[in-house]
């Protein structure tokens, strides 16, 4: 965490409860975040302007009504300049903060199709640093707490379905170079 200036992040509010079934029709979908697996089995995260770490993805726009996959593909590219396609649905966390209506925060898994050079996120103007992290560290780094074990397990199983062997917990955390090279094998369109 010190090497990359990652600030500890602690989830506040009510516990997020993991569900692997589809989001019920009467529950609003607020966000879609993606476990984006690199070929070496590590997961892409980004470092925001406050040095908080998170999975790429974000809020659904009005035109993406109840289409978390479309929002995820768009948001991952905007935040990290990484292209993904056909993410797998993992489930959702139910976020029900006191005084607010409950919402679903969908989780998906995908592999990297292409990586571009770092560029500003159109929503914030921030150029996010992109890191590769062993998947077993994601919940801790994102401050999700002990309740995220089932989500992590679903992501590890999805990686295998996507043809990726998940990295080990002790594997190194590294930064994706600003030019986007060194993560994907060299070849056409890479």
Secondary structure as GFF3:
##gff-version 3
##sequence-region A 1 190
A	DSSP	beta_strand	17	19	.	.	.	ID=ss1
A	DSSP	beta_strand	28	37	.	.	.	ID=ss2
A	DSSP	beta_strand	42	47	.	.	.	ID=ss3
A	DSSP	beta_strand	53	55	.	.	.	ID=ss4
A	DSSP	beta_strand	57	59	.	.	.	ID=ss5
A	DSSP	three_ten_helix	62	64	.	.	.	ID=ss6
A	DSSP	alpha_helix	68	80	.	.	.	ID=ss7
A	DSSP	beta_strand	82	83	.	.	.	ID=ss8
A	DSSP	beta_strand	88	95	.	.	.	ID=ss9
A	DSSP	beta_strand	103	111	.	.	.	ID=ss10
A	DSSP	beta_strand	114	115	.	.	.	ID=ss11
A	DSSP	beta_strand	129	134	.	.	.	ID=ss12
A	DSSP	three_ten_helix	135	137	.	.	.	ID=ss13
A	DSSP	alpha_helix	138	142	.	.	.	ID=ss14
A	DSSP	three_ten_helix	146	148	.	.	.	ID=ss15
A	DSSP	alpha_helix	149	161	.	.	.	ID=ss16
A	DSSP	beta_strand	174	175	.	.	.	ID=ss17
###
